[in-house]
Every structure is written in C-alpha cells, then in structure tokens.
Amino acid sequence: MLLAFGIGAMIATAPAHLNLTPVPFTQVRISDTFWAPRQETNRKVTLRHSLEMLVKAGNFKNFELAAEGTRTGYSGPVFMDSDAYKSLEAVAYSLAVTPDPELEKELDKWIAVIGRAQRPNGYLNSHYEVNEPDRTFTNLRDNHELYCAGHLFEAAVAHFRATGKRTFLNIAIKLADHIDATFGPGKRMGYPGHPEIELGLVKLADATGDQKYFALAKFFIENRGKHFYAEEHKTEANEYDGTYWQDRVPIKDLEVMEGHAVRCGYLLAGATDIAARTAEPEIETALRRVWRNTTRKRQYVTGGIGPSGSNEGFTEDFDLPNESAYQETCASVAMALWSFRMGLLYGDSRYIDNMESSLYNGMLAGYSWDGTRFFYVNPLASNGGHHRTEWFSCACCPPNASRMVASIGGYAYATTPDAFVVNLYMAGSVAAKVGSEDVAFDVATNYPWDGTVTLKATKATSKAVWLRIPAWSTAPTIDGKATKPGTDGYVKIQRGLKAGDTITLDLHMTPRQVESDPRVKTNLGRLALARGPLVYCLEKVDNKEGLAGVAVPAGAKVETTWDKDLVGGVVALTTQGVVRKCQAWSGGLYAGLQAPTPVKVRAVPYYAWDHRAAGEMEVWIPTQPEPPIVGGIELKAEVAMSFVNWNSQPDGVRDGREPKSSNDKGALTAHWWSHKGTQEWVSYTWGQAQKIKGCKVYWFDDTGGGECRVPASWHVEALQNGKWVPVKTTQNYLTSKDSWNTVRFLPVTTTGLRLVVQMQKDYAAGVLQWRVEPVEDED
C-alpha cells in the first residue's frame, strides 16, 4: 500500500532523458488557500524573524568582522555563513512573489556587508577570515568552506533572478572563480565534506552562461569516493571509513543512501544535475538504483529520510523507528530536491509523487503555522515532550524550510519542446514558453483538500498539456470522463486550446489506510491514515482518552470533516476505533484482562501537529490495542534535564524500551551534547512522595559515530526538604557499556530523584533508559 504515495514504484531500466525544463518561480503566481497564506506569513513574519535571529546569533557580525580584518570575536560553528545565505535566498524568492521595499533594503544591506568581507582574490568565508586566515581549504571534510560557498551561489542566483541586480551575483562569480582556480583537473584535489556547492555551481553556470562552473561541479561529483579525506586527515587506508561523508565509494558504485542524510541527498541531487547534461550511464544507473532502494527500504511514509540521530542519517534497510525518528527537516528538503531533479530528468511522475510527499509532510512539519517556530527533528511519534523552537545553534533547518515555501511555485510546472507539464496543483496563474509558443493558464483548485483542478487557458495554444496523476488517485476523470495515465504517470491532452478553454481534472481524493512492508518491525500491526498527498497523525488533544491503548481496526470507515480553526483550516479524519486502558505493568505476575471499548478517533495532517496543547502524537496506529508497557513509578514522573538541545529526547529515558546496546540507533536518547566534560543531571519529580530503594541506568555511547561516551562518574540524589541530597548507596556506581548499571541505596522517601553525571573530558554523555526501583509493600 506504500504505492499509494509513489514510494517503491518500479522505474524502468535505462529510461531515456526527457529533460523537462522547470518553469521559473518568477513566472508563477499562487493565490490558493494553502501555499499563498504560508508565503505571506513567510514574508511578513518568518523572514524578518530569521534575519533577527541571525543578527542575535552573530552570523552577520561575523561578516562585519571579516570585512574589518578583525581576528577575534567570531560567533558560532564553522558553517554560520550558510544559514545567512539560505535566509537571504529565501528573501530573494519572496521579493519575486511580493515586492517588499523594507525587506529588499535589508537584503541589499547584508549583501553589501558580505561583499566587503570578500578578499581581493575572491575568497569568502567569515570563519577562516577571522579565525584561521592562513589555513583556508585545509580541512575540506569538516569545515564547510565549499558548502557555504554553494549556498552563496544559490542565494546570489535567486537574487539575480528575482531582482535583476548583479550585486550578489558578482560576489558569487568572484568566489567561484577563486575556487575554480584552486580545484579541478591539473590543480588541487578535493571535494566538499558537505555536498551543496555542486547544486550552486550548476545554477551559477545557468545564470552566467559560463560552463566552467558546471565543469567544476562535475569534477567534485566524479572524484568523490576516492578517499581524499583519508589523505587530508592522515588516516591509514585500513582504518578509514568514509561512509558518513559519502566518501566510501565513487557515486557510480553507490548502492544505497548512506551516512549523513542531508549530505547524501544534496550529493545525489547534484549528481542528477550532472547526469541530465552529460552522458554518464554509470552515474545514472547508480542514481536509479539508490532512489529505488531508498523509496522501498529507507524512506518514511512522511517522505523524510534519516532515522538516526547519532549520525543524522542512515542505518540499514527497513530501520524506520517512529519515536526516535530523526527525519531532519533539511533531509526532507534534500530528498525533495533530488526527486524533483529525477522527475525532470526522466519525465516520470513517480519522482514528483515522492517530492510532493516530502514537501507536504516531512518538510512542512518543520515549519509552524505562525512562521516563528521550527522542528529540526521530526519524529513520527511523541509522548508530548517534543516541540518546535524559535531557532537553533545549528540553524540550518529554519531557512531551508523558508526558502522552499518562498520558491514552491518553481516546483509546480515544467515544459518539453511540445508540452506544458503540471506537476504540483495550486491555485493561481502561470506563464511559460513551450518551444517558440507562449502559453498561460489560470488554475482553480482547493488542493490538497479537494482533488478537483481546473486549468483555464488565457492564451490559445497548440501545445499538449500533461497532468500528473498521483499514484494514490485510482479513479481520475478529465472533464467528467474516466481517464488513465500512461506508464509515466501523466495524462496527456493533445488537443489544442483556445483562449478561455478549460480542462477539469478530478483526482477523487478519498481517505485511505496504509500499511508498511512487514520488514519495518516498528510498524507491524499498525496502519497510517492518509488523504491525497497528506499523511495524518493522532494527537492527544483530539483524543481525550490519550493514545495509549487506542487502536483502529483495518478496514474501519474513515470520514472527513473541515476544521477551520486549526492552522488556517484542515480536513480532519475521523474513524471508529477501540481503546483498552491499561496502566503500566508494575505489579503482580498476573492481572485481569480488560476488554476494549469503542472510541471515536480523530486524526489531523502530520504537518499540523504540535500547534495546540502538548500531548502524545503518533502516525502509525495499532490495529489492535497493544499490551501494557514495562515500567513503574518513573512513568508518572516529570522529566527534566540540565541541558537539552534540538535532538535530545528527555522522555526517552522512561519509554520502557529495552536497549539493544549503548549505541542503539533506534532508541530515544536523552543526552547532553554538545556540552562536553561538564557536570549535568536528569531528574524525575512526582506530585506525591515515593519510597525508593534503587535504580538502574543504561548509558548511551556512540563511539565511532559521535561524541557521547559513558560518563566518568555519576551519583544519585534525592529531593529532601527542597534540597538535592546524595543517597546512601550499598553498591558502587558503574559505568559499563552495553548493559544495565544498577545501584541500590538505603530506602528514601522523596518527591524527586536525579542522576548527577560527570562527563569525560572532551566528551558528552547520554542516557537511554533510567528505571526506578520502589520499595514494595512487603518491604
């Protein structure tokens, strides 16, 4: 049933290049009730919010320091420039949609600052100019100079396309010329640790007509996988593993998406750009092979990728956990960018189906309705502790989502020499050139809430019109007559159109239940709800009994209702389920079995979750009530930590799961990274006093993939008279990997217990599980 999303669909062997040409975002006007309000919020709120956050974080100040020649005061990680460039790119796209003199003035101001920071030879990177001026290009693997440059190129081209100004483009050309003079055949070897420059160079080649930039992108793509980083970091060949950086094998030999999800997605998107313009059969074969594996074995139903937080990326086939799903917002963007390019290359709508799923679900969930809060990590289940935040120390996701919303019109339409192609459905208008002929359409639709789409030709045309039929649409009609798409997923209307002629497509959008491949163990006995391109989820706020013990039987009828009050209005789904309320199992060996009772279940689009009262959420719903989880009094406690970053999951310490190992990538991890060598804590507090005699801890340690290790030492404290007091232990505190570390202490009556952890020097620490042992009645 995953075929309902175009995920896992068969792609023919060695298909011919069709090379659809996307209609530029500047030629598309959106006036629907879905994307248009988001674009307006993006312009009025998000872009201004982002620029303000960049000022606060020091991103723009770093450029000012570089311009002044200052050698101190740099703020943030090495990639700070890239977040500024992505935000400026989003501003440029927005200006093309709606002129905004205030935003344009702000954009021009920061472009001028960036220009002043550029060295005379064209080099531009604020981190190196301020912190390490004599060490440029010495750590391509880790320090992101080329990655930042790629985002500058994309922003500069967007600015040029939107405004016609060359101020930013000239900066980009100067930097690109410097990089081209440094790297390439007969010059220096190397490629970016974080792919992205490849995408920017291709766009720059198109904008300037200078194909040396395309040649440089091709150089970076084709040389990747030659283990350059082993040489750069003096790593012995038998000890080198380049998987994380997509440097294990050349792209032509790649079998699966691996390593860091965003990097891999950007790399494959860049490789598709290269393949579209050259004869690279081995690379094309690899692209199709990897895309097929990803969509069949490694992609979430929400269109996102990358299950693991420890490497921000991939593990193995069918490893798609829900609660601990990383599914970074940027990774959904990367997957959308890659699928978009594959769709253009082959003219196959199944790639566009996949892109649509990534955009409407994985990407859009990362962006709040009011435009001020964001997800970095997008789990498919939550016990209520995961929320959007206004910014991140690693702020790659907010501007990435923002630039996609601002430029969404550029993904909607394409052309061939003989046809106008509709890929995404949104109300508005579009003008394009098909061959030598101008075509223009007004589009009326309430998509994604309704599957009816009407195109009205505002100019006469003799050209064909292609309409994408999503895989989930099983009974489409054109002008009231049943129709069937070709093997490429498009219905092709060959008749000419006079001005005023209309074409009405009805996709007959109905709710559906979806199941996953049984090899995805976390989804066994579960189903997901979907309608149109949208995946749905349950939230506790809609289901007052909570989600524990709730099930929806296979085949249960699903109905739709319009909720005008939720994030601008959504179609909600309701269905008949059952619930069996079972408390966490912490008592005797046996108990009476409770029969399930009927309950009404309500689901909302996944992107809309976490906009109301905090509470549980799940995408994959049991088809039968699940057995009670293992756990005790910790399940009734409030969890707090001394420090929480964007991908730490405090509630994971008590979710009742048995860790596979200390490096269990499928577990929810409560960790203190990026704090290193410090003393930290995690606590349980209760509303009523508990009598406790011990606890056990399973430490998180991602040696070989991250910077978390078992702690140097730890101890337990109890809350006594408002103060935290160490307990009196009867055992030593252990710091063993891959096993439980149990400690007993003299019984204590308390409303709070906490682990105090001293982390190893230069390392962070984390906890997979922390279970409390209460004093039983007979004790």
C-alpha positions in Angstrom: 0.0 0.0 0.0 3.0 2.2 0.1 2.5 2.5 -3.6 -0.3 5.0 -2.7 2.5 7.5 -2.2 4.5 6.6 -5.3 7.1 5.2 -2.8 8.6 2.0 -4.0 7.3 2.2 -7.5 9.2 0.4 -10.3 11.4 2.6 -12.5 12.2 1.2 -16.0 15.7 0.2 -16.8 17.8 2.8 -18.5 14.9 5.2 -19.4 15.6 7.9 -22.0 16.4 11.5 -20.9 13.3 13.7 -21.2 14.9 16.7 -19.5 11.8 18.7 -18.6 12.6 22.4 -18.1 11.1 23.8 -14.9 9.1 27.0 -15.2 10.9 29.6 -13.2 9.4 30.7 -9.9 9.2 34.2 -11.3 6.6 33.0 -13.8 4.2 31.5 -11.2 1.7 33.3 -9.1 0.0 31.4 -6.3 -3.4 32.5 -4.9 -4.6 29.4 -3.2 -5.6 28.9 0.5 -2.7 26.6 1.2 0.6 27.9 0.0 -0.3 31.6 -0.6 -1.0 32.3 3.2 2.2 30.5 4.0 4.2 32.6 1.6 2.6 35.7 3.1 3.5 34.6 6.6 6.9 33.8 5.4 7.3 37.3 4.0 5.8 39.2 6.9 7.0 37.1 9.8 9.5 34.3 9.1 12.0 36.2 7.0 12.1 39.1 9.5 12.3 36.6 12.4 15.2 34.8 10.7 17.1 37.9 10.0 16.7 39.0 13.6 17.9 35.6 14.8 20.9 35.7 12.5 21.8 39.1 14.0 21.4 37.8 17.5 23.5 34.7 16.8 26.3 36.7 15.2 26.1 35.4 11.6 26.1 38.8 10.1 28.5 40.2 12.7 31.0 37.5 11.5 30.9 39.1 8.0 31.5 42.5 9.5 34.5 41.2 11.5 35.9 39.7 8.3 35.4 43.0 6.5 37.2 44.9 9.2 40.1 42.4 9.2 39.4 41.6 12.9 41.0 38.3 14.2 38.8 37.8 17.2 35.1 37.7 18.1 33.8 35.1 15.7 30.5 33.5 16.8 29.1 30.0 16.3 30.1 26.9 14.3 32.2 27.0 11.2 29.1 26.9 8.9 27.4 30.1 10.2 27.7 31.7 6.7 25.5 29.1 5.1 22.5 29.9 7.3 22.7 33.6 6.4 22.9 32.7 2.7 19.9 30.5 2.9 17.9 33.2 4.6 18.9 35.8 2.0 17.9 33.3 -0.7 14.5 33.0 0.9 14.2 36.8 0.9 15.0 36.9 -2.8 12.4 34.4 -3.7 9.8 36.2 -1.6 10.6 39.5 -3.4 9.8 37.9 -6.7 6.4 36.8 -5.3 5.5 40.1 -3.5 7.7 43.2 -3.6 8.7 44.4 -0.2 10.9 47.6 -0.1 11.8 47.1 3.5 12.9 43.5 3.0 14.8 44.4 -0.2 16.6 47.2 1.7 17.6 44.8 4.4 18.8 42.3 1.8 20.8 44.9 0.0 22.4 45.9 3.3 23.7 42.5 4.1 24.8 41.8 0.5 27.0 44.9 0.8 28.5 43.6 4.1 29.2 40.2 2.6 30.9 41.9 -0.4 33.1 43.9 1.9 34.1 40.7 3.6 35.4 39.2 0.4 39.1 39.1 -0.1 40.6 40.6 -3.2 41.3 37.2 -4.7 37.7 36.2 -4.3 37.9 34.0 -1.2 35.0 34.4 1.2 34.4 32.6 4.4 34.0 34.5 7.7 35.2 31.7 9.9 38.5 31.4 8.2 39.0 35.0 7.6 38.5 35.8 11.3 39.9 32.7 13.0 42.3 30.9 10.6 43.3 33.3 7.8 46.3 31.2 6.8 44.6 27.8 6.8 42.0 28.1 4.1 41.0 24.8 2.4 43.0 22.8 4.9 40.0 20.8 6.3 37.5 20.2 3.5 36.0 17.3 5.3 34.8 19.2 8.4 34.9 22.9 8.0 32.4 23.6 5.2 34.0 26.3 3.1 32.7 24.7 -0.1 29.3 24.0 1.4 28.9 27.7 2.5 30.1 28.8 -1.0 27.4 26.6 -2.6 24.6 28.3 -0.6 26.1 31.7 -1.5 25.8 30.8 -5.2 22.2 29.6 -4.8 21.3 32.8 -3.0 23.1 35.0 -5.5 21.3 33.4 -8.4 18.0 33.7 -6.7 18.6 37.4 -6.0 19.6 38.0 -9.7 16.5 36.1 -11.0 14.2 37.9 -8.6 15.5 41.5 -8.9 17.8 41.7 -11.9 20.5 43.1 -9.7 24.1 41.8 -10.1 25.5 42.9 -6.8 25.3 39.4 -5.2 25.9 37.6 -8.4 29.2 39.4 -8.9 30.3 38.3 -5.4 29.4 34.7 -6.3 31.3 34.9 -9.6 34.4 36.2 -7.9 34.3 33.4 -5.3 33.5 30.7 -7.9 36.4 31.9 -10.0 38.7 31.6 -7.0 37.5 28.1 -6.2 37.8 27.1 -9.9 41.4 28.4 -9.9 42.1 26.2 -6.9 40.4 22.9 -7.6 40.0 20.8 -10.7 42.0 18.8 -13.2 45.6 19.6 -13.1 45.0 21.7 -10.0 44.2 20.7 -6.4 42.4 17.5 -5.5 39.5 17.7 -3.1 35.7 17.9 -2.7 33.3 19.2 0.0 32.7 17.3 3.2 29.1 18.5 3.0 27.9 18.5 -0.6 25.9 21.5 -1.8 28.4 23.5 -3.9 27.5 21.2 -6.8 23.9 22.5 -6.9 25.1 26.1 -6.6 27.7 25.8 -9.4 25.2 24.4 -11.8 22.8 27.2 -11.1 25.6 29.7 -11.5 26.6 28.2 -14.8 23.0 28.6 -16.0 22.8 32.2 -14.8 26.1 33.3 -16.3 26.4 31.0 -19.3 29.9 30.2 -18.1 30.2 26.4 -18.3 33.5 26.2 -16.3 31.3 26.2 -13.2 29.4 23.2 -14.5 32.8 21.5 -15.2 33.9 22.2 -11.6 30.6 20.7 -10.2 31.3 17.6 -12.4 34.8 17.4 -11.0 33.6 17.4 -7.4 30.9 14.7 -8.2 33.1 12.4 -10.2 36.1 12.4 -7.9 34.1 11.8 -4.7 34.7 8.4 -3.2 38.4 8.4 -3.8 39.2 8.6 -0.1 40.6 12.1 -0.3 39.7 12.7 3.4 41.9 9.8 4.5 44.9 11.7 2.9 43.7 15.0 4.3 43.5 13.7 7.8 46.4 11.2 7.6 44.2 8.2 8.2 45.6 4.7 7.3 43.7 3.1 4.5 42.7 0.1 6.6 41.3 2.4 9.3 39.4 4.7 7.0 35.6 4.7 6.7 34.2 7.5 4.6 30.6 6.5 4.9 29.4 9.5 6.9 30.9 11.9 4.3 29.7 9.9 1.2 33.4 9.0 0.6 33.2 5.2 0.9 32.9 4.5 -2.9 32.5 6.6 -6.0 28.9 7.6 -6.8 28.8 5.1 -9.8 29.3 2.3 -7.2 26.8 3.6 -4.6 24.1 1.0 -3.7 22.1 2.9 -1.0 21.8 6.3 0.6 24.2 6.2 3.5 25.9 8.3 6.0 24.6 11.8 6.8 21.2 12.1 5.2 21.3 15.8 4.1 24.7 15.5 2.7 23.8 12.4 0.8 20.6 14.0 -0.6 22.4 17.1 -1.8 25.1 15.0 -3.4 22.6 12.9 -5.3 20.7 16.0 -6.4 23.9 17.4 -7.7 24.8 14.2 -9.4 21.4 14.2 -11.1 22.1 17.7 -12.4 25.4 16.4 -13.9 23.7 13.3 -15.4 21.0 15.4 -17.0 23.5 17.3 -19.2 26.1 14.6 -19.9 26.4 11.0 -21.0 27.1 9.4 -17.6 25.4 6.0 -17.8 27.1 4.5 -14.7 26.1 7.5 -12.6 22.5 7.3 -13.9 22.3 3.6 -13.2 23.5 4.3 -9.6 21.0 7.2 -9.2 18.1 5.0 -10.2 19.4 2.1 -8.1 19.8 4.2 -5.0 16.5 6.0 -5.4 14.7 2.7 -5.8 16.4 1.3 -2.6 15.6 4.5 -0.7 11.9 4.6 -1.6 11.4 0.9 -1.0 13.5 0.4 2.1 14.8 3.7 3.7 12.1 6.4 3.5 9.5 7.3 6.0 5.8 7.4 4.9 6.1 11.2 5.5 8.6 11.5 2.7 11.5 12.1 5.1 14.8 10.2 5.4 17.5 9.6 8.0 16.3 7.6 11.0 19.3 8.0 13.3 20.3 11.0 15.4 23.8 9.7 16.2 24.9 10.3 12.6 22.0 12.4 11.5 21.5 9.8 8.8 21.1 6.3 7.7 21.5 2.9 9.4 20.2 -0.1 7.5 17.3 -1.2 5.3 13.9 -1.1 7.0 15.2 0.6 10.1 12.5 3.3 10.4 11.8 3.8 14.1 9.0 6.2 15.0 9.6 7.8 18.4 13.3 8.1 17.7 13.0 9.1 14.0 15.4 11.9 13.3 14.0 12.8 9.9 15.7 16.2 9.9 13.7 18.9 8.2 16.7 19.6 5.9 16.8 15.9 4.9 13.2 16.1 3.7 14.2 19.2 1.7 17.2 17.3 0.3 15.0 14.3 -0.7 12.6 16.7 -2.4 15.3 18.4 -4.3 16.7 15.1 -5.5 13.3 13.6 -6.5 12.5 16.9 -8.3 15.6 16.6 -10.4 15.0 12.9 -11.2 11.5 13.8 -12.3 12.8 16.4 -14.6 15.4 14.1 -16.0 13.1 11.2 -16.9 9.7 12.9 -17.1 8.4 10.2 -14.7 5.7 11.4 -12.3 6.6 8.9 -9.6 9.6 11.0 -8.7 7.3 14.0 -8.4 4.9 12.0 -6.2 7.8 11.4 -3.9 8.8 15.0 -3.9 5.2 16.1 -3.1 5.2 13.7 -0.1 8.5 15.1 1.2 7.2 18.7 0.8 3.7 18.4 2.2 4.7 16.2 5.2 8.4 15.9 6.1 9.4 19.5 5.2 6.2 21.3 6.1 6.0 19.8 9.6 9.3 21.6 10.3 7.7 25.0 10.0 5.0 26.3 12.4 1.8 28.0 11.0 2.7 31.3 12.6 6.2 31.2 11.0 8.2 31.6 14.2 9.0 28.1 15.4 10.7 25.2 13.8 11.4 21.5 14.1 14.9 20.3 13.5 14.0 16.7 14.2 10.6 15.2 13.1 9.6 12.0 14.9 6.6 10.0 13.9 5.5 9.5 17.5 5.9 11.6 20.6 4.9 11.3 24.2 4.4 15.1 24.3 7.9 16.3 25.0 8.9 17.3 21.5 8.2 20.9 20.4 9.2 23.4 17.8 11.6 26.1 18.9 12.3 29.6 17.6 15.9 28.9 16.5 18.9 26.6 16.8 22.6 26.9 17.4 22.8 24.8 14.2 20.1 26.8 12.4 20.2 25.0 9.0 16.5 23.9 9.0 14.6 27.2 9.5 16.0 29.0 6.4 15.8 25.8 4.4 12.1 25.4 5.0 11.6 29.2 4.5 13.3 29.1 1.1 11.3 26.2 0.0 8.0 27.8 0.9 9.0 31.0 -0.8 10.0 29.2 -4.0 7.4 26.5 -4.1 6.0 27.8 -7.4 9.2 26.9 -9.1 8.4 23.2 -8.5 4.9 23.2 -9.9 5.3 23.4 -13.7 7.7 22.3 -16.4 7.9 22.2 -20.2 9.1 20.0 -23.0 9.5 21.3 -26.6 5.9 20.2 -27.3 4.1 20.2 -23.9 3.2 22.1 -20.8 3.5 19.9 -17.7 1.6 20.3 -14.5 3.5 18.6 -11.6 2.0 20.3 -8.4 -1.5 21.5 -8.0 -2.1 25.0 -6.5 -4.5 27.8 -7.4 -3.1 30.8 -9.3 -1.6 31.5 -12.7 1.4 30.6 -14.7 3.0 31.8 -17.9 5.6 29.8 -19.8 7.2 29.3 -23.2 6.7 25.9 -24.8 9.1 25.7 -27.8 8.5 29.0 -29.5 5.0 29.4 -28.3 3.8 31.4 -25.2 1.3 29.6 -23.0 -0.6 30.8 -20.0 -3.1 29.3 -17.6 -5.2 30.3 -14.6 -5.6 27.4 -12.2 -8.5 27.0 -9.8 -8.3 24.3 -7.0 -8.6 23.8 -3.3 -5.8 21.2 -3.3 -4.7 19.4 -1.1 -8.2 19.4 0.5 -10.0 18.7 -2.7 -8.9 16.8 -5.8 -10.7 19.0 -8.4 -8.4 21.1 -10.5 -9.5 23.4 -13.4 -7.0 24.9 -15.9 -8.2 27.7 -18.0 -6.1 28.7 -21.0 -5.7 32.5 -21.1 -3.9 32.2 -24.4 -4.6 30.0 -27.3 -2.1 27.1 -27.6 -1.5 24.2 -29.9 0.7 22.5 -27.4 -0.1 19.4 -25.4 -0.9 19.6 -21.6 0.4 16.9 -19.3 -1.4 16.4 -15.9 0.3 14.4 -13.2 -1.9 11.7 -11.8 -0.6 10.8 -8.3 -0.4 7.1 -7.5 -3.0 7.5 -4.8 -5.6 8.6 -7.3 -7.2 5.4 -8.5 -10.2 6.8 -10.4 -9.3 10.1 -12.0 -11.5 11.9 -14.5 -10.9 14.6 -17.1 -14.0 16.8 -17.9 -16.1 14.1 -16.2 -14.8 11.2 -18.2 -12.7 8.4 -16.7 -9.0 8.6 -17.7 -5.9 6.6 -17.2 -2.3 7.9 -17.0 0.4 6.5 -19.1 3.3 4.5 -17.7 5.0 7.8 -16.8 2.1 8.8 -14.6 0.8 11.6 -16.8 -2.5 12.1 -18.7 -1.5 13.8 -21.9 -4.1 16.1 -23.5 -3.1 16.5 -27.1 -5.8 18.8 -28.4 -5.2 22.5 -28.9 -6.9 25.0 -26.6 -8.5 28.3 -27.5 -8.3 31.2 -25.0 -10.9 30.6 -22.4 -11.0 26.8 -22.9 -10.8 24.8 -19.7 -9.6 21.4 -18.6 -11.1 20.0 -15.3 -9.2 17.2 -13.6 -10.8 15.3 -10.6 -8.4 13.1 -8.7 -11.3 11.8 -6.4 -9.4 12.3 -3.2 -10.6 9.8 -0.5 -9.1 8.8 2.9 -7.1 5.6 2.9 -5.4 3.3 5.3 -1.8 2.5 4.7 0.4 -0.3 5.9 4.2 -0.7 5.6 6.5 -3.5 4.5 6.4 -6.1 7.3 10.2 -5.9 7.5 9.7 -2.5 9.1 9.4 -4.1 12.5 8.3 -0.9 14.3 5.1 -0.8 12.2 4.0 -4.4 12.5 0.3 -4.5 13.4 0.0 -0.8 12.7 -1.6 1.4 10.0 -1.3 5.0 8.9 -4.1 7.3 7.7 -3.7 9.4 4.6 -5.7 11.5 2.2 -4.3 13.0 -1.0 -0.6 13.9 -0.5 -1.1 14.3 3.2 -0.2 11.8 5.9 -2.2 12.1 9.1 -1.4 11.6 12.8 -3.3 11.3 16.1 -2.8 13.8 18.8 -3.9 13.6 22.4 -5.6 17.0 22.2 -8.1 15.5 19.8 -8.4 12.1 21.6 -9.2 12.9 25.2 -8.5 9.3 26.5 -5.0 9.7 25.3 -3.3 7.4 22.7 -2.2 4.6 25.0 -4.3 1.5 24.3 -6.1 3.1 21.3 -6.4 1.1 18.1 -8.0 1.5 14.7 -9.1 -1.8 13.1 -8.1 -2.5 9.5 -10.9 -1.5 7.2 -12.6 0.9 9.6 -14.5 3.6 7.7 -12.8 6.9 7.6 -14.8 10.2 7.3 -13.7 13.8 6.6 -14.6 17.0 8.5 -13.4 20.6 7.9 -11.7 22.2 10.9 -11.5 25.9 10.1 -9.7 26.7 13.4 -6.6 24.5 13.0 -3.6 26.2 11.3 -5.6 28.0 8.7 -8.1 25.2 8.2 -7.6 21.5 7.6 -9.5 18.4 6.6 -9.5 16.2 9.7 -10.2 12.5 9.6 -12.5 10.6 12.0 -12.8 6.9 12.3 -14.2 4.3 14.8 -11.5 2.8 17.0 -11.3 0.9 20.2 -9.4 1.6 23.5 -8.2 -0.7 26.3 -6.9 1.4 29.1 -4.1 -0.5 30.8 -1.7 1.1 33.3 2.0 0.4 33.1 2.7 -3.1 34.3 4.5 -2.8 37.7 2.5 -5.0 40.0 2.0 -8.8 40.2 2.7 -11.5 37.7 -0.9 -11.7 36.5 -3.9 -9.4 36.3 -7.4 -9.4 34.9 -7.7 -8.7 31.2 -9.7 -5.6 30.3 -11.9 -5.7 27.2 -11.6 -2.9 24.7 -14.4 -0.4 24.3 -15.4 1.7 21.2 -14.0 5.1 20.9 -14.1 7.9 18.2 -10.6 8.6 16.8 -9.6 11.9 15.2 -6.6 12.5 13.0 -5.1 15.7 11.6 -2.4 16.3 9.0 1.1 15.4 10.3 2.4 18.9 9.4 -0.2 20.4 11.7 0.8 18.6 14.9 2.2 20.4 18.0 0.2 23.6 17.3 -2.1 23.1 20.3 -1.9 21.6 23.8 1.1 19.4 24.4 0.5 15.7 24.3 1.1 12.4 22.7 1.3 12.0 18.9 1.6 9.0 16.6 1.4 8.4 12.9 1.4 4.6 13.0 -1.7 3.5 14.8 -2.1 -0.1 16.3 -4.8 -2.2 14.6 -5.3 -3.9 18.0 -4.8 -2.5 21.5 -1.2 -3.0 22.5 0.0 -4.7 25.7 1.0 -2.6 28.6 4.5 -1.1 28.5 7.0 -2.2 31.1 7.7 0.4 33.7 7.0 1.7 37.1 6.7 4.9 39.0 9.0 6.8 36.6 6.1 6.8 34.1 4.2 9.0 36.5 7.1 11.5 36.9 8.0 14.7 35.2 11.4 14.5 33.4 13.9 17.4 33.4 17.4 17.8 32.2 20.2 20.4 32.9 20.6 20.9 29.2 18.6 19.8 26.1 19.5 20.5 22.5 17.4 20.1 19.4 17.7 16.3 19.1 17.8 15.3 22.8 14.7 13.4 23.9 14.3 13.6 27.7 11.3 11.4 27.9 13.2 8.6 26.1 14.7 7.6 29.5 11.4 6.1 30.6 9.7 4.8 27.5 10.1 1.2 28.6 12.1 0.0 25.7 14.9 -2.5 26.2 18.1 -1.1 24.6 19.9 -3.3 22.1 23.2 -1.7 23.0 24.7 1.5 24.2 24.7 2.7 20.6 21.1 1.7 19.9 20.3 4.0 17.0 16.6 3.2 17.2 16.2 4.4 20.8 15.1 7.8 22.0 18.2 9.3 23.5 18.4 11.8 26.4 21.8 13.3 26.0 23.7 16.5 26.9 25.7 17.0 23.7 27.1 19.5 22.8 28.2 20.1 26.4 31.4 18.2 26.9 33.3 17.5 30.1 30.8 19.2 32.3 28.6 18.0 35.2 25.0 17.5 34.1 21.8 16.0 35.5 18.5 14.4 34.6 15.7 14.3 37.2 12.3 12.7 38.0 9.8 14.6 40.1 6.5 13.4 41.4 3.4 15.1 42.8 3.3 12.7 45.7 6.2 11.2 47.8 7.6 7.9 46.6 9.6 5.4 48.6 12.6 4.2 46.5 15.4 1.8 47.2 17.4 1.8 43.9 17.6 2.4 40.2 19.3 1.2 37.1 20.7 3.1 34.1 21.6 2.2 30.5 24.2 4.6 29.2 24.3 6.0 25.7 27.7 5.7 23.9 28.1 6.3 20.2 31.8 5.7 19.9 32.7 5.5 16.2 29.9 7.9 15.1 29.6 10.7 17.6 30.9 12.4 20.7 28.9 10.7 23.5 30.6 8.3 25.9 29.7 6.6 29.2 30.4 9.2 32.0 33.5 9.4 34.0 31.4 9.1 37.2 27.8 9.6 38.4 25.7 9.5 41.6 22.1 9.7 42.6 20.5 12.5 44.7 17.1 12.6 46.3 15.0 15.7 46.9 14.8 16.3 50.7 13.2 19.4 52.2 13.7 21.3 48.9 17.4 20.3 48.5 19.1 17.7 46.5 21.0 15.3 48.8 23.1 12.3 47.7 21.6 8.9 48.6 23.5 6.4 50.8 24.4 3.6 48.4 25.0 0.0 49.2 26.8 -0.6 45.8 29.3 1.1 43.6 28.3 3.3 40.7 29.1 1.5 37.5 29.8 3.0 34.0 29.5 -0.1 31.9 28.7 -0.1 28.2 26.0 -2.3 26.6 24.5 -3.3 29.9 22.4 -2.1 32.8 24.2 -0.2 35.6 22.3 -0.9 38.8 22.7 0.8 42.2 20.9 0.1 45.4 20.7 2.6 48.3 19.1 2.9 51.7 15.3 3.4 51.1 14.4 7.1 50.8 11.0 8.8 50.7 11.1 11.7 48.2 9.3 13.6 45.6 12.3 13.8 43.4 15.3 11.7 42.2 18.1 12.7 39.9 21.2 11.4 38.2 24.2 13.7 38.5 26.7 12.9 35.7 30.3 14.0 35.4 31.1 13.6 31.7 34.5 12.6 30.4 36.9 15.3 29.3 36.1 16.4 25.7 33.0 14.2 25.6 29.3 14.4 26.2 27.1 11.7 27.7 23.6 10.4 27.5 21.0 8.0 29.0 18.9 5.5 27.0 16.9 4.2 30.0 16.6 5.1 33.7 14.3 2.9 35.7 13.5 3.4 39.4 13.0 0.6 41.9 10.4 1.4 44.5 10.1 -0.2 47.9 7.3 -2.8 47.5 4.6 -3.2 50.1 6.1 -6.2 51.7 9.5 -4.4 52.1 
